[in-house]
Amino acid sequence: MQDKTLTPTVSSVTDFTSGPVDLGDMTHYSLHAVFSGSDVAGTFKLQVSNTTTSTDFVDLSGAASSITSSGNAILNEPTAGYRYVRYDWN
């Protein structure tokens, strides 16, 4: 198991897209996010690609979570067949 910090702290009122994470040979993974503050509202989703080119990333079907308050979210992907993943908050 690997543990990586993609983004230590980001304001929940600002749209943000992380950099790509190279999954290498991993076929399953999960991403855990912690949301805190009083004005937390947005959508947290995973985007995937087989290249690191920004325009090649697409939303991963079923891997989005609507966030309306402080708390935690885990997005689990048991069948990764792509090379790179990143997350998007908006």
BASE-924416 format. One record per residue (C-alpha): residue number from 1; residue in one letter; y, x, z. Coordinates in Angstrom, 3 decimals, always signed. Layout:
REM residues N
NUM; a; Y; X; Z
...
This chain:
REM residues 90
1; m; +0.000; +0.000; +0.000
2; q; +3.503; +1.194; -0.793
3; d; +6.664; +0.235; +1.056
4; k; +9.935; +0.602; -0.876
5; t; +13.467; -0.419; +0.027
6; l; +15.091; -1.656; -3.170
7; t; +18.485; -2.538; -1.727
8; p; +19.347; -2.049; +1.933
9; t; +22.262; -4.542; +2.122
10; v; +23.990; -6.757; -0.428
11; s; +26.548; -9.503; +0.223
12; s; +25.066; -12.951; -0.372
13; v; +28.272; -14.096; -2.096
14; t; +27.919; -11.463; -4.836
15; d; +25.479; -11.712; -7.769
16; f; +23.193; -8.674; -7.793
17; t; +20.326; -7.278; -9.865
18; s; +18.272; -4.398; -8.490
19; g; +17.163; -1.397; -10.477
20; p; +13.659; -1.479; -11.979
21; v; +10.615; -0.499; -9.942
22; d; +7.828; +1.246; -11.864
23; l; +4.584; -0.508; -10.913
24; g; +2.445; +2.091; -12.655
25; d; -1.176; +0.920; -12.336
26; m; -0.527; -1.691; -9.622
27; t; -1.861; -5.104; -10.543
28; h; -0.545; -7.041; -7.552
29; y; +2.418; -6.760; -5.217
30; s; +4.781; -8.810; -3.088
31; l; +8.477; -8.580; -2.447
32; h; +9.946; -9.482; +0.942
33; a; +13.647; -10.269; +1.291
34; v; +15.680; -10.965; +4.414
35; f; +18.753; -13.186; +4.147
36; s; +21.312; -13.281; +6.937
37; g; +24.790; -14.641; +7.481
38; s; +26.422; -18.041; +7.536
39; d; +27.141; -18.570; +3.814
40; v; +23.728; -17.778; +2.345
41; a; +23.062; -19.812; -0.796
42; g; +21.598; -18.752; -4.109
43; t; +18.459; -18.074; -6.102
44; f; +16.241; -15.055; -5.539
45; k; +13.950; -14.323; -8.506
46; l; +11.787; -11.632; -10.025
47; q; +12.325; -10.293; -13.528
48; v; +9.778; -8.192; -15.418
49; s; +9.556; -5.928; -18.463
50; n; +7.451; -3.251; -20.100
51; t; +10.546; -1.093; -20.668
52; t; +13.502; -0.112; -18.498
53; t; +16.009; -1.444; -21.029
54; s; +18.167; -3.969; -19.162
55; t; +18.119; -6.557; -21.948
56; d; +14.295; -6.562; -22.115
57; f; +13.812; -8.085; -18.635
58; v; +12.777; -11.745; -18.455
59; d; +12.402; -14.131; -15.517
60; l; +8.856; -14.215; -14.173
61; s; +7.610; -17.803; -14.294
62; g; +7.052; -19.250; -10.817
63; a; +8.659; -16.266; -9.062
64; a; +11.945; -17.761; -7.898
65; s; +13.031; -19.068; -4.536
66; s; +16.090; -21.195; -3.813
67; i; +17.743; -19.889; -0.646
68; t; +20.035; -22.206; +1.337
69; s; +20.184; -20.562; +4.768
70; s; +19.423; -17.366; +6.658
71; g; +15.763; -16.406; +6.763
72; n; +13.005; -14.597; +4.884
73; a; +11.394; -15.020; +1.486
74; i; +8.259; -13.431; +0.094
75; l; +7.433; -13.594; -3.583
76; n; +3.804; -12.691; -4.235
77; e; +2.474; -11.644; -7.635
78; p; -1.310; -11.201; -7.757
79; t; -1.706; -10.600; -11.518
80; a; +0.911; -8.126; -12.742
81; g; +0.293; -7.093; -16.333
82; y; +3.685; -5.481; -16.903
83; r; +5.142; -2.091; -16.027
84; y; +8.502; -2.812; -14.349
85; v; +9.850; -5.389; -11.917
86; r; +13.300; -5.987; -10.475
87; y; +14.901; -8.767; -8.481
88; d; +17.932; -10.859; -9.215
89; w; +20.179; -12.731; -6.773
90; n; +22.745; -15.251; -7.967
